[in-house]
């Protein structure tokens, strides 16, 4: 089912990014072209507010809503009608997310630079955050979990969720999304999707006050709207079609490999899936598993389009070559299903190819054993670079390694979720980036720091200032917090 790309006979040193350009498949995503389509939509919302959102929703989603705000009773009804297994899975996913993100909360960093002079860095939560939850091709209540909980852990006072309305449900978002919001205590939910949702959150309307930060995945038009509003509000990464690369050897279970490929392929017809293996036999066995699993997939046509369109099986001689291919392709998700998986994960390049990368990168390693893989916490992480886009704005590129422990525990991602009936990927990923010359490690997306603004304060005491203590605090300008002007001085 997967096309074969035979790179055997080539050394790891030769498998560079320029060498593999055009050899490895990848979906083409022209966010720049989408900007032309979303610019009038966003500008209309900026100028006319709620009437513009209503008009765009009627045009794109086929529903006419007098207000975008979802009634609280609808949230309660969705939670009451949620399948018990799905509810249990979401509660467990939320518990795990909260444990991870509470551990990420930063403490004040006080640096003594001279006698009587210190520099203090601290983080304070933004006042209001907007979370976008897609609901077009596939419904993702897990996106509610992975975006709302970091904001709650950070201490954000107000959280507004936007998700597309569905005509078959009376103009309400999918009930699993509403139920996930209710489960987490979110009461402000808006039935609006696409670029108009991002514009509503960024500019504000009569139904929705403007937010400080917008987070959450979406299609190319959502990504384009985020780029358009960058500087007006803080935004997370421009997430395009999902990608996964799996490094696997003869010890890998082909059923697991196929399942994880299908789990990503069902996201989008433009999803890209890459199996990198040293064992041609595993490639054959995985193809056989794919034939079985794809045939029974709920979104068979979409999975087939992704696997046939921009996916491949890459054959290499050894683990060094496999890592070189993965680093050159720089996927959004990387799994290692091989012997010595943790050791291989530690060798994933810490410097991005060429120093820059256009997409965020997750890293996860999976020990090769027969049995389910447990949900896990990050084992290590590395820092990436920032591609500059316009004045003062950067785009993150980052990596993270994860390690699963012990057979027999419930998996938290892919088709076999923590409980039957779970929709979407419940695995949590941590991502890190470096903000250009500041060399400041900055977590993105699935972490509470995304919803916090850094403050620096310089203290001098008793030296040339009449014995008074002087505190100068200023907010760093960053992609997350939007435009921040000026500073304040406390004497």
KAPE-V510013 format. One record per pair of residues at least 6 apart in sequence whose ideal C-beta (glycine too) atoms are under 7 Angstrom apart, sorted by the first residue. I is the first residue (numbers start at 1). GAP is how many residues later the second one is. D is the distance in whole Angstrom. If there is no record, write none. Layout:
i=I gap=GAP d=D
i=I gap=GAP d=D
This chain:
i=1 gap=286 d=5
i=1 gap=289 d=5
i=1 gap=290 d=6
i=1 gap=306 d=6
i=2 gap=273 d=6
i=2 gap=285 d=6
i=2 gap=305 d=6
i=2 gap=309 d=6
i=2 gap=310 d=6
i=2 gap=311 d=4
i=3 gap=309 d=5
i=4 gap=309 d=5
i=4 gap=311 d=6
i=5 gap=18 d=6
i=5 gap=19 d=7
i=5 gap=307 d=5
i=5 gap=309 d=5
i=6 gap=309 d=5
i=7 gap=8 d=7
i=7 gap=307 d=6
i=7 gap=308 d=6
i=7 gap=309 d=5
i=7 gap=314 d=7
i=7 gap=318 d=7
i=8 gap=307 d=5
i=8 gap=308 d=6
i=8 gap=309 d=5
i=10 gap=311 d=7
i=11 gap=310 d=7
i=12 gap=308 d=4
i=12 gap=309 d=5
i=12 gap=312 d=4
i=15 gap=306 d=6
i=15 gap=309 d=4
i=15 gap=310 d=6
i=15 gap=313 d=6
i=16 gap=312 d=6
i=17 gap=311 d=4
i=17 gap=336 d=4
i=17 gap=337 d=6
i=20 gap=305 d=7
i=20 gap=308 d=5
i=20 gap=309 d=7
i=24 gap=250 d=7
i=24 gap=288 d=7
i=24 gap=305 d=5
i=25 gap=247 d=6
i=25 gap=285 d=4
i=25 gap=286 d=6
i=25 gap=287 d=5
i=26 gap=246 d=5
i=26 gap=284 d=6
i=27 gap=214 d=5
i=27 gap=243 d=4
i=27 gap=245 d=5
i=27 gap=283 d=5
i=29 gap=191 d=6
i=29 gap=211 d=4
i=29 gap=212 d=6
i=31 gap=189 d=6
i=31 gap=192 d=5
i=31 gap=193 d=5
i=31 gap=196 d=6
i=31 gap=207 d=6
i=34 gap=186 d=5
i=34 gap=187 d=5
i=34 gap=190 d=4
i=35 gap=189 d=5
i=35 gap=192 d=7
i=35 gap=193 d=6
i=37 gap=184 d=7
i=38 gap=157 d=4
i=38 gap=183 d=5
i=38 gap=186 d=5
i=38 gap=187 d=5
i=38 gap=190 d=6
i=39 gap=189 d=6
i=41 gap=15 d=6
i=41 gap=154 d=5
i=41 gap=155 d=6
i=41 gap=158 d=7
i=42 gap=153 d=6
i=42 gap=157 d=4
i=42 gap=183 d=6
i=42 gap=186 d=5
i=42 gap=187 d=7
i=44 gap=8 d=4
i=45 gap=7 d=5
i=45 gap=8 d=6
i=45 gap=151 d=6
i=45 gap=154 d=4
i=45 gap=155 d=6
i=45 gap=158 d=6
i=46 gap=153 d=7
i=46 gap=157 d=5
i=49 gap=156 d=4
i=49 gap=157 d=6
i=50 gap=155 d=4
i=50 gap=156 d=4
i=50 gap=157 d=5
i=53 gap=15 d=6
i=53 gap=139 d=6
i=53 gap=143 d=5
i=53 gap=147 d=5
i=53 gap=152 d=6
i=54 gap=10 d=7
i=54 gap=11 d=6
i=56 gap=140 d=4
i=57 gap=6 d=6
i=57 gap=8 d=6
i=57 gap=108 d=6
i=57 gap=135 d=6
i=57 gap=139 d=7
i=58 gap=6 d=5
i=60 gap=134 d=6
i=61 gap=103 d=6
i=61 gap=104 d=5
i=61 gap=106 d=7
i=61 gap=132 d=6
i=62 gap=105 d=5
i=63 gap=102 d=5
i=63 gap=104 d=5
i=63 gap=108 d=4
i=65 gap=100 d=6
i=65 gap=106 d=5
i=65 gap=126 d=6
i=67 gap=140 d=5
i=68 gap=122 d=4
i=68 gap=123 d=6
i=68 gap=124 d=5
i=68 gap=132 d=7
i=68 gap=139 d=5
i=68 gap=140 d=6
i=69 gap=121 d=6
i=69 gap=138 d=5
i=70 gap=102 d=6
i=70 gap=103 d=7
i=70 gap=108 d=7
i=70 gap=119 d=4
i=70 gap=120 d=7
i=70 gap=121 d=6
i=72 gap=115 d=6
i=74 gap=98 d=6
i=74 gap=104 d=6
i=75 gap=103 d=5
i=75 gap=106 d=6
i=75 gap=107 d=4
i=75 gap=112 d=7
i=75 gap=114 d=6
i=76 gap=106 d=6
i=78 gap=97 d=4
i=78 gap=100 d=4
i=78 gap=101 d=4
i=78 gap=104 d=6
i=79 gap=100 d=4
i=79 gap=103 d=4
i=79 gap=104 d=6
i=81 gap=94 d=6
i=82 gap=94 d=7
i=82 gap=97 d=4
i=83 gap=338 d=5
i=85 gap=334 d=4
i=85 gap=335 d=5
i=85 gap=336 d=5
i=86 gap=90 d=7
i=86 gap=333 d=7
i=86 gap=335 d=5
i=86 gap=336 d=6
i=88 gap=331 d=5
i=89 gap=328 d=6
i=89 gap=329 d=5
i=89 gap=330 d=4
i=89 gap=333 d=4
i=89 gap=337 d=7
i=90 gap=51 d=6
i=90 gap=55 d=6
i=90 gap=90 d=6
i=90 gap=93 d=6
i=91 gap=92 d=7
i=92 gap=326 d=5
i=93 gap=49 d=6
i=93 gap=52 d=5
i=93 gap=319 d=7
i=93 gap=325 d=7
i=93 gap=333 d=4
i=94 gap=51 d=5
i=94 gap=55 d=6
i=94 gap=90 d=6
i=96 gap=279 d=6
i=96 gap=332 d=7
i=97 gap=48 d=6
i=97 gap=49 d=6
i=97 gap=52 d=4
i=97 gap=331 d=6
i=98 gap=51 d=5
i=98 gap=55 d=6
i=100 gap=277 d=6
i=100 gap=328 d=6
i=101 gap=48 d=6
i=101 gap=49 d=5
i=101 gap=52 d=4
i=101 gap=346 d=6
i=101 gap=347 d=5
i=102 gap=51 d=6
i=104 gap=339 d=7
i=104 gap=343 d=5
i=104 gap=344 d=6
i=104 gap=345 d=7
i=105 gap=48 d=7
i=105 gap=343 d=6
i=106 gap=17 d=5
i=106 gap=343 d=6
i=108 gap=12 d=6
i=108 gap=13 d=7
i=108 gap=14 d=5
i=109 gap=12 d=4
i=110 gap=8 d=6
i=110 gap=10 d=5
i=111 gap=7 d=6
i=111 gap=8 d=5
i=112 gap=6 d=5
i=113 gap=6 d=6
i=116 gap=344 d=6
i=116 gap=345 d=5
i=116 gap=346 d=6
i=116 gap=347 d=5
i=117 gap=342 d=7
i=117 gap=343 d=5
i=118 gap=341 d=5
i=119 gap=337 d=6
i=119 gap=339 d=5
i=120 gap=337 d=5
i=120 gap=339 d=7
i=121 gap=333 d=6
i=121 gap=335 d=5
i=122 gap=333 d=5
i=123 gap=326 d=7
i=123 gap=329 d=4
i=123 gap=330 d=7
i=123 gap=331 d=6
i=124 gap=328 d=6
i=124 gap=329 d=6
i=124 gap=331 d=6
i=125 gap=29 d=5
i=125 gap=30 d=4
i=125 gap=31 d=5
i=125 gap=326 d=6
i=125 gap=327 d=5
i=126 gap=30 d=6
i=126 gap=86 d=4
i=126 gap=87 d=5
i=126 gap=325 d=6
i=126 gap=326 d=7
i=126 gap=327 d=6
i=126 gap=355 d=7
i=127 gap=30 d=6
i=127 gap=31 d=7
i=127 gap=85 d=6
i=128 gap=29 d=7
i=128 gap=30 d=4
i=128 gap=81 d=7
i=128 gap=83 d=5
i=128 gap=84 d=5
i=129 gap=22 d=5
i=129 gap=27 d=5
i=129 gap=30 d=5
i=129 gap=82 d=6
i=129 gap=83 d=7
i=129 gap=84 d=5
i=129 gap=86 d=7
i=129 gap=322 d=5
i=130 gap=30 d=5
i=130 gap=32 d=7
i=130 gap=71 d=4
i=130 gap=81 d=4
i=130 gap=83 d=7
i=130 gap=84 d=4
i=131 gap=16 d=4
i=131 gap=17 d=6
i=131 gap=28 d=6
i=131 gap=30 d=5
i=131 gap=84 d=6
i=131 gap=85 d=5
i=132 gap=30 d=5
i=132 gap=65 d=6
i=132 gap=66 d=7
i=132 gap=82 d=7
i=132 gap=84 d=4
i=132 gap=86 d=6
i=132 gap=90 d=6
i=133 gap=7 d=6
i=133 gap=10 d=5
i=133 gap=11 d=6
i=133 gap=28 d=6
i=133 gap=30 d=4
i=133 gap=44 d=5
i=133 gap=83 d=6
i=134 gap=6 d=6
i=134 gap=9 d=7
i=134 gap=83 d=6
i=134 gap=84 d=5
i=135 gap=28 d=5
i=135 gap=29 d=4
i=135 gap=31 d=7
i=135 gap=38 d=6
i=135 gap=39 d=5
i=135 gap=42 d=6
i=135 gap=58 d=7
i=136 gap=28 d=6
i=136 gap=83 d=7
i=137 gap=131 d=6
i=137 gap=165 d=7
i=138 gap=128 d=7
i=138 gap=129 d=6
i=138 gap=286 d=7
i=139 gap=35 d=4
i=139 gap=37 d=6
i=139 gap=38 d=6
i=139 gap=284 d=5
i=140 gap=283 d=7
i=140 gap=284 d=4
i=141 gap=35 d=4
i=141 gap=36 d=5
i=141 gap=38 d=7
i=141 gap=39 d=4
i=141 gap=282 d=6
i=141 gap=283 d=7
i=142 gap=282 d=4
i=142 gap=283 d=6
i=142 gap=284 d=5
i=143 gap=73 d=6
i=143 gap=74 d=6
i=144 gap=17 d=7
i=144 gap=33 d=6
i=144 gap=36 d=4
i=144 gap=37 d=6
i=144 gap=40 d=7
i=145 gap=35 d=6
i=146 gap=282 d=6
i=146 gap=300 d=5
i=147 gap=68 d=5
i=147 gap=69 d=5
i=148 gap=11 d=6
i=148 gap=36 d=5
i=148 gap=38 d=6
i=149 gap=35 d=7
i=150 gap=296 d=6
i=150 gap=297 d=5
i=150 gap=298 d=4
i=150 gap=300 d=6
i=150 gap=301 d=6
i=151 gap=8 d=5
i=151 gap=300 d=5
i=153 gap=295 d=4
i=154 gap=294 d=4
i=154 gap=297 d=4
i=154 gap=298 d=5
i=156 gap=295 d=5
i=159 gap=27 d=6
i=160 gap=28 d=5
i=160 gap=30 d=7
i=160 gap=41 d=7
i=160 gap=48 d=6
i=160 gap=51 d=6
i=161 gap=20 d=5
i=161 gap=25 d=6
i=161 gap=27 d=7
i=161 gap=28 d=5
i=162 gap=28 d=4
i=162 gap=30 d=5
i=162 gap=35 d=4
i=162 gap=38 d=7
i=162 gap=39 d=6
i=163 gap=10 d=4
i=163 gap=14 d=5
i=163 gap=30 d=6
i=164 gap=9 d=6
i=164 gap=29 d=3
i=164 gap=30 d=7
i=165 gap=6 d=4
i=165 gap=7 d=6
i=165 gap=8 d=6
i=165 gap=26 d=4
i=165 gap=27 d=7
i=165 gap=28 d=7
i=166 gap=6 d=7
i=166 gap=7 d=7
i=166 gap=8 d=6
i=171 gap=20 d=6
i=172 gap=6 d=7
i=172 gap=19 d=6
i=173 gap=16 d=7
i=173 gap=18 d=6
i=176 gap=247 d=6
i=178 gap=11 d=6
i=181 gap=8 d=5
i=190 gap=10 d=7
i=190 gap=17 d=7
i=190 gap=18 d=6
i=192 gap=8 d=6
i=194 gap=27 d=6
i=194 gap=28 d=6
i=195 gap=26 d=5
i=195 gap=27 d=7
i=195 gap=29 d=7
i=195 gap=30 d=4
i=198 gap=16 d=6
i=198 gap=24 d=6
i=198 gap=27 d=4
i=198 gap=28 d=6
i=198 gap=31 d=6
i=199 gap=26 d=6
i=200 gap=8 d=5
i=201 gap=7 d=7
i=201 gap=10 d=5
i=201 gap=13 d=5
i=202 gap=8 d=6
i=202 gap=12 d=6
i=202 gap=27 d=4
i=202 gap=30 d=5
i=202 gap=31 d=5
i=203 gap=7 d=6
i=204 gap=6 d=3
i=211 gap=22 d=6
i=212 gap=21 d=6
i=212 gap=22 d=6
i=212 gap=269 d=7
i=212 gap=270 d=7
i=213 gap=20 d=6
i=213 gap=21 d=4
i=213 gap=237 d=7
i=213 gap=238 d=6
i=213 gap=267 d=6
i=214 gap=12 d=6
i=214 gap=19 d=6
i=214 gap=21 d=5
i=215 gap=21 d=5
i=215 gap=230 d=7
i=215 gap=235 d=6
i=217 gap=22 d=5
i=220 gap=20 d=7
i=223 gap=15 d=4
i=223 gap=16 d=6
i=223 gap=17 d=6
i=226 gap=9 d=4
i=226 gap=12 d=6
i=227 gap=11 d=6
i=229 gap=6 d=7
i=230 gap=163 d=5
i=230 gap=249 d=7
i=231 gap=162 d=7
i=231 gap=251 d=6
i=231 gap=252 d=6
i=232 gap=250 d=6
i=233 gap=249 d=5
i=234 gap=245 d=7
i=234 gap=246 d=4
i=234 gap=247 d=5
i=234 gap=248 d=5
i=235 gap=244 d=7
i=236 gap=208 d=6
i=236 gap=209 d=5
i=236 gap=214 d=6
i=237 gap=123 d=5
i=237 gap=159 d=6
i=237 gap=207 d=6
i=237 gap=208 d=6
i=238 gap=157 d=7
i=240 gap=119 d=7
i=241 gap=27 d=5
i=241 gap=29 d=4
i=241 gap=30 d=5
i=241 gap=31 d=7
i=242 gap=22 d=5
i=242 gap=25 d=5
i=242 gap=26 d=6
i=242 gap=29 d=5
i=242 gap=90 d=6
i=243 gap=28 d=7
i=243 gap=29 d=5
i=243 gap=88 d=4
i=243 gap=89 d=4
i=243 gap=90 d=7
i=244 gap=16 d=7
i=244 gap=17 d=7
i=244 gap=20 d=4
i=244 gap=29 d=5
i=244 gap=87 d=6
i=244 gap=89 d=4
i=244 gap=91 d=7
i=245 gap=29 d=4
i=245 gap=31 d=6
i=245 gap=81 d=5
i=245 gap=84 d=6
i=245 gap=86 d=4
i=245 gap=89 d=5
i=246 gap=11 d=6
i=246 gap=14 d=6
i=246 gap=15 d=7
i=246 gap=29 d=5
i=246 gap=30 d=7
i=246 gap=89 d=5
i=246 gap=91 d=6
i=247 gap=29 d=5
i=247 gap=75 d=5
i=247 gap=79 d=6
i=247 gap=89 d=5
i=247 gap=91 d=6
i=247 gap=97 d=7
i=248 gap=9 d=5
i=248 gap=27 d=7
i=248 gap=29 d=5
i=248 gap=34 d=6
i=248 gap=89 d=4
i=248 gap=90 d=6
i=249 gap=28 d=7
i=249 gap=29 d=5
i=249 gap=30 d=6
i=249 gap=89 d=4
i=249 gap=90 d=6
i=250 gap=29 d=4
i=250 gap=31 d=7
i=250 gap=32 d=6
i=251 gap=87 d=6
i=251 gap=88 d=5
i=251 gap=117 d=4
i=252 gap=30 d=6
i=252 gap=85 d=4
i=252 gap=86 d=6
i=252 gap=116 d=5
i=253 gap=117 d=6
i=254 gap=28 d=6
i=254 gap=31 d=4
i=254 gap=32 d=4
i=254 gap=35 d=5
i=255 gap=34 d=5
i=256 gap=81 d=6
i=257 gap=18 d=6
i=257 gap=29 d=5
i=257 gap=80 d=6
i=258 gap=28 d=5
i=258 gap=31 d=4
i=258 gap=32 d=5
i=258 gap=35 d=5
i=259 gap=34 d=6
i=259 gap=155 d=5
i=259 gap=156 d=5
i=259 gap=157 d=7
i=260 gap=75 d=6
i=260 gap=154 d=5
i=261 gap=12 d=5
i=261 gap=14 d=7
i=261 gap=29 d=7
i=262 gap=31 d=5
i=262 gap=32 d=6
i=262 gap=35 d=6
i=262 gap=41 d=6
i=262 gap=153 d=6
i=263 gap=150 d=7
i=263 gap=151 d=4
i=263 gap=152 d=6
i=263 gap=162 d=7
i=264 gap=7 d=5
i=264 gap=9 d=6
i=264 gap=69 d=7
i=265 gap=6 d=5
i=265 gap=8 d=6
i=265 gap=38 d=4
i=265 gap=41 d=4
i=265 gap=42 d=5
i=266 gap=31 d=6
i=266 gap=33 d=5
i=266 gap=36 d=6
i=266 gap=37 d=5
i=268 gap=38 d=7
i=269 gap=33 d=5
i=269 gap=36 d=4
i=269 gap=37 d=6
i=269 gap=40 d=7
i=270 gap=36 d=7
i=270 gap=40 d=7
i=271 gap=35 d=4
i=272 gap=38 d=4
i=272 gap=39 d=6
i=273 gap=33 d=7
i=273 gap=34 d=6
i=273 gap=38 d=4
i=274 gap=37 d=7
i=274 gap=38 d=6
i=274 gap=40 d=6
i=274 gap=55 d=6
i=274 gap=57 d=7
i=275 gap=8 d=7
i=275 gap=11 d=6
i=275 gap=38 d=4
i=275 gap=39 d=7
i=276 gap=38 d=5
i=276 gap=40 d=6
i=276 gap=46 d=5
i=276 gap=49 d=5
i=276 gap=50 d=6
i=277 gap=6 d=6
i=277 gap=36 d=7
i=277 gap=38 d=7
i=278 gap=38 d=6
i=278 gap=39 d=7
i=278 gap=40 d=6
i=278 gap=41 d=7
i=278 gap=44 d=7
i=280 gap=35 d=6
i=283 gap=30 d=5
i=283 gap=32 d=7
i=294 gap=6 d=6
i=294 gap=9 d=5
i=294 gap=10 d=6
i=297 gap=6 d=5
i=314 gap=11 d=6
i=316 gap=6 d=5
i=316 gap=9 d=6
i=319 gap=25 d=6
i=323 gap=21 d=7
i=323 gap=24 d=6
i=323 gap=25 d=6
i=326 gap=8 d=6
i=327 gap=21 d=7
i=327 gap=22 d=4
i=327 gap=26 d=6
i=328 gap=25 d=6
i=330 gap=22 d=7
i=330 gap=23 d=6
i=330 gap=27 d=5
i=330 gap=29 d=7
i=330 gap=31 d=5
i=331 gap=30 d=6
i=332 gap=27 d=6
i=332 gap=28 d=6
i=332 gap=29 d=6
i=332 gap=30 d=6
i=333 gap=29 d=5
i=333 gap=31 d=7
i=334 gap=27 d=7
i=334 gap=28 d=6
i=334 gap=29 d=5
i=334 gap=30 d=7
i=335 gap=29 d=5
i=335 gap=31 d=6
i=336 gap=8 d=5
i=336 gap=9 d=6
i=336 gap=29 d=4
i=336 gap=30 d=6
i=337 gap=29 d=5
i=337 gap=31 d=6
i=338 gap=6 d=6
i=338 gap=30 d=6
i=339 gap=29 d=6
i=341 gap=24 d=4
i=341 gap=25 d=6
i=341 gap=26 d=5
i=341 gap=27 d=6
i=342 gap=23 d=6
i=342 gap=37 d=7
i=342 gap=61 d=5
i=344 gap=21 d=7
i=345 gap=18 d=6
i=345 gap=20 d=4
i=345 gap=34 d=7
i=345 gap=56 d=4
i=346 gap=34 d=7
i=348 gap=15 d=6
i=348 gap=51 d=6
i=348 gap=53 d=7
i=350 gap=32 d=4
i=352 gap=32 d=5
i=352 gap=33 d=5
i=352 gap=45 d=5
i=355 gap=30 d=5
i=356 gap=29 d=5
i=356 gap=31 d=5
i=356 gap=41 d=7
i=357 gap=27 d=6
i=357 gap=28 d=7
i=357 gap=40 d=3
i=358 gap=29 d=6
i=360 gap=36 d=6
i=360 gap=37 d=6
i=360 gap=38 d=6
i=360 gap=71 d=6
i=360 gap=84 d=7
i=361 gap=36 d=7
i=361 gap=37 d=6
i=361 gap=38 d=5
i=362 gap=38 d=6
i=362 gap=67 d=4
i=362 gap=69 d=7
i=363 gap=36 d=5
i=363 gap=37 d=5
i=363 gap=38 d=4
i=363 gap=39 d=7
i=364 gap=37 d=7
i=364 gap=38 d=4
i=365 gap=36 d=6
i=365 gap=37 d=6
i=365 gap=38 d=6
i=366 gap=7 d=6
i=366 gap=38 d=5
i=367 gap=37 d=6
i=369 gap=38 d=5
i=371 gap=36 d=3
i=371 gap=37 d=5
i=372 gap=35 d=7
i=372 gap=36 d=6
i=372 gap=37 d=6
i=372 gap=38 d=6
i=372 gap=39 d=5
i=372 gap=44 d=7
i=373 gap=31 d=4
i=373 gap=38 d=5
i=374 gap=30 d=5
i=374 gap=31 d=6
i=374 gap=32 d=6
i=374 gap=35 d=3
i=375 gap=37 d=4
i=375 gap=52 d=7
i=376 gap=26 d=6
i=376 gap=27 d=6
i=376 gap=28 d=5
i=376 gap=29 d=6
i=378 gap=22 d=6
i=378 gap=23 d=7
i=378 gap=24 d=5
i=378 gap=52 d=5
i=379 gap=22 d=5
i=379 gap=23 d=6
i=379 gap=24 d=4
i=380 gap=21 d=5
i=381 gap=18 d=7
i=381 gap=19 d=5
i=381 gap=20 d=7
i=381 gap=49 d=6
i=381 gap=51 d=5
i=382 gap=17 d=5
i=383 gap=49 d=6
i=383 gap=51 d=5
i=383 gap=58 d=6
i=384 gap=12 d=7
i=384 gap=13 d=4
i=384 gap=14 d=4
i=384 gap=15 d=6
i=384 gap=49 d=6
i=384 gap=50 d=6
i=385 gap=12 d=5
i=385 gap=49 d=6
i=386 gap=8 d=4
i=386 gap=9 d=6
i=386 gap=10 d=6
i=386 gap=11 d=7
i=386 gap=47 d=6
i=386 gap=48 d=6
i=386 gap=49 d=6
i=386 gap=50 d=5
i=387 gap=7 d=7
i=387 gap=8 d=5
i=387 gap=10 d=7
i=388 gap=6 d=6
i=389 gap=6 d=6
i=392 gap=85 d=6
i=393 gap=86 d=6
i=394 gap=41 d=6
i=394 gap=42 d=6
i=394 gap=85 d=6
i=396 gap=37 d=3
i=396 gap=48 d=5
i=397 gap=36 d=7
i=398 gap=33 d=5
i=398 gap=34 d=5
i=398 gap=35 d=4
i=398 gap=46 d=7
i=400 gap=29 d=6
i=400 gap=30 d=5
i=400 gap=31 d=6
i=400 gap=32 d=7
i=410 gap=8 d=5
i=411 gap=6 d=7
i=412 gap=6 d=6
i=412 gap=14 d=5
i=412 gap=15 d=5
i=413 gap=12 d=5
i=413 gap=13 d=6
i=413 gap=14 d=4
i=414 gap=11 d=7
i=417 gap=9 d=6
i=418 gap=8 d=6
i=428 gap=18 d=6
i=429 gap=17 d=6
i=430 gap=13 d=7
i=430 gap=16 d=6
i=430 gap=17 d=6
i=431 gap=12 d=6
i=431 gap=13 d=5
i=431 gap=14 d=6
i=431 gap=15 d=7
i=432 gap=9 d=6
i=432 gap=11 d=6
i=433 gap=9 d=5
i=433 gap=11 d=6
i=434 gap=6 d=7
i=434 gap=7 d=6
i=434 gap=8 d=7
i=435 gap=7 d=5
i=435 gap=43 d=6
i=442 gap=7 d=7
i=443 gap=6 d=5
i=443 gap=7 d=7
i=444 gap=6 d=6
i=450 gap=30 d=6
i=453 gap=22 d=6
i=453 gap=28 d=5
i=454 gap=21 d=7
i=454 gap=22 d=5
i=455 gap=18 d=5
i=455 gap=20 d=6
i=456 gap=17 d=7
i=456 gap=18 d=6
i=456 gap=20 d=7
i=457 gap=14 d=5
i=457 gap=15 d=6
i=457 gap=16 d=4
i=458 gap=14 d=5
i=459 gap=10 d=7
i=459 gap=12 d=6
i=460 gap=10 d=5
i=461 gap=8 d=5
i=468 gap=23 d=6
i=470 gap=21 d=6
i=471 gap=19 d=5
i=472 gap=15 d=7
i=472 gap=17 d=5
i=473 gap=14 d=7
i=473 gap=15 d=6
i=473 gap=17 d=7
i=474 gap=13 d=4
i=475 gap=6 d=7
i=475 gap=9 d=4
i=477 gap=7 d=5
